[in-house]
């Protein structure tokens, strides 16, 4: 599955024109010719760009996939609502859902995060904080997608003033939203020859290196642990990293605020705790 992770995303995305194209084409039948043309060009360029992104595993392309895959599902849902349920609509929904699931699968995320590593590094992603996943992230994603499509479609419909305003506002929304969403792809634990580094811009001002001799234990956190919580409320199994001596961390406490905390243990929530523990054991970290 580790080897198939990125290929599942590639193959499901490659098949989208066949499984989702008819439904999207039917949904555009009632639109004007300029709207059809702009929408078709946008869908084609978007699909081709994302297909290329699936072939280049990196944190940047992971952010592209995380934006595009749910957008494909939303387009399939919109096509179903516009044209009424049909066999083509069902195929589009199933195809886009499979592509989205392949994109968010832990194996896929891990392959893309580790794709940005170099040398003897191995990067393992951290889970998205639950509070953000259930609220702010979908809102930011919706602003990004709306910012991409609203302006061009309004201009194609000859709504010149509204289209111009939407184009400018959309560009600002995309610029801001993509930066916010990309932060989620830059959260990982990276194993290096000297030890392990916790890299989490949502919890730490700067990455912290935990040297091989300092890490004494690494495993599932007990329920009564008093370790410093760096999970930011992520759902899933938390691992506790115990240290031989306290280390100072510059921890984010809110927007623009940070505090130096000295701790001898910390909590992290990797996407695949078993994979992280296996890597730590193979490297004889603790």
Buried (B, 14 or more C-beta within 10 A) or exposed (E): EEEBBBBBBBBBBEEBBEBBBBBBBBBBEEBEEEBBEBBBEBBEEBBEEBBEBBEEBBBBBBBBBBBBBBBBBBBBBEBBEBBEEBEBBBBBBEBBBBBBBBBBBBBBBBBBBBBBBEEEBBBBBBBBBBEBBEEEBEEBBBBBBBBBBBBBBBBBBEBEEEBEBBBEBBEEBBEBBBEBBBBBBBBBBBBBEEBBBBBBBBBBEEEBBBBBEBBBEBEEBEEEBEBBBBBBBBBBEBBBBBBEEEBEBEBBEEEEEBEEBEBBBBBBBBBBBEBBBEBBEEBEBB
